[in-house]
């Protein structure tokens, strides 16, 4: 059950980089009284070449570890916050907090503690500015001893705590371990806090405010002015993981997906744009284009094995995969023929173990031939509109062929909403453009 009167809203670092950005954020939050739980990041870059507060805090920690004074950097951090407080005309002072943080970092606190203070301080300012309660994430977001989010304990504690606050700011990025010490998620982790909070309060929507108006259908460095994706399912988004571009932390999907809460990616600097909706299901949402998005990456290698009668040899695939597993190499795809099998892996994972891997596969599988090729790019073409839409693959392949590009491998998921192609790295950009132009009509 979702509560239609609750939205959880997360603002990224660029949305809270200075007083002017804080004003935009307050306008957005206060324009809708269902925006009740707000998760801030630490102040991000104000302009190209500017420093993020989180990076400065990590730098303070690094100085402290070397036994050096943290003052030069720490003072700049204090100035950043003070200029926000002054710019907003707030009658609060963080001097005591600065003092404690200074002493704790200088006294050898962990890098997690240091980094988390960026969100912590920003949360105090934002709560004061909005007139919301401040709820310290260390009180209700918990990690296990092996430093993973303790989802169920967190869910119970957060739900109980937030039931006491009609409107609250909960700083992103961190929580605590069972001994009370502060620990952070990986970089960009405020997205996860937002998702965890949305789940705990059974929000009807998780709005994630950033500095772009949603996901683009393709990488803008390759395709000029690509369209924005209006609606995408969680599944499609996973298939587009190669998009990588860092709009949303990968782990932010799971808590809300569990409870079917949609995420809306929005732009703080263009609040009038609808952004991208990430939804559990989109069966009755018409798609303008057959495909939802295209993403790809270079840097893959393929290990190919050939062996007569491979198809009837029991355990062949398992032996191949167990060698990869022994070397902690994950595989992306396993295209196979009747007497051939290939494993596509990211090239950098083979660094330092390439010859052992090849040797051990030979011993384990005894193939007639085995070889490895580098320099491949993968392109994922994803779209729920492709399901049961005859001719999509033909259009895709002829678009790539017309651009004069040879397709090295093809992999279509049986759920039919993704086709993965591999091409030579040199052909990557041209192939991606050709596919985009074939499928996306303005
Ligand atoms: N401030 C943290 C970072 O820069 C976390 C976040 O912004 O989500 O990674």
Boltz pocket constraint, residues with backbone or C-beta under 6 A from the ligand:
constraints:
  - pocket:
      binder: B
      contacts: [[A, 12], [A, 13], [A, 41], [A, 42], [A, 52], [A, 54], [A, 55], [A, 115], [A, 118], [A, 172], [A, 173], [A, 186], [A, 187], [A, 188], [A, 189], [A, 190], [A, 191]]
      max_distance: 6.0
